[in-house]
């Protein structure tokens, strides 16, 4: 899937970055995985399609633009995303607050 010129790989990805694994109204972010510099909607899509293990973003890399809002196609830095409290700071779309349960899969704590 291409969103505003950005490729998002995944399983059954829609135009707002939802996938087979996470597809509620609020599941509208994709994460650029550090290990391959590729956007996926979730870790399960990465596991299904990538041929390598996930690498966690290091704290000193949190200024990297690594989160894609599926509503407005804005790329957010990891710092912006972690500070936004599940609302896109650019368009006001609501993200799934349950994503926080998986932060350790993506971001160093």
Beta strands, then each sheet from edge to edge (+ up, - down):
strand 1: 2-3
strand 2: 6-9
strand 3: 29-33
strand 4: 38-40
strand 5: 65-69
strand 6: 75-77
sheet 1: 1+ 2- 4- 3+ 5- 6+
end
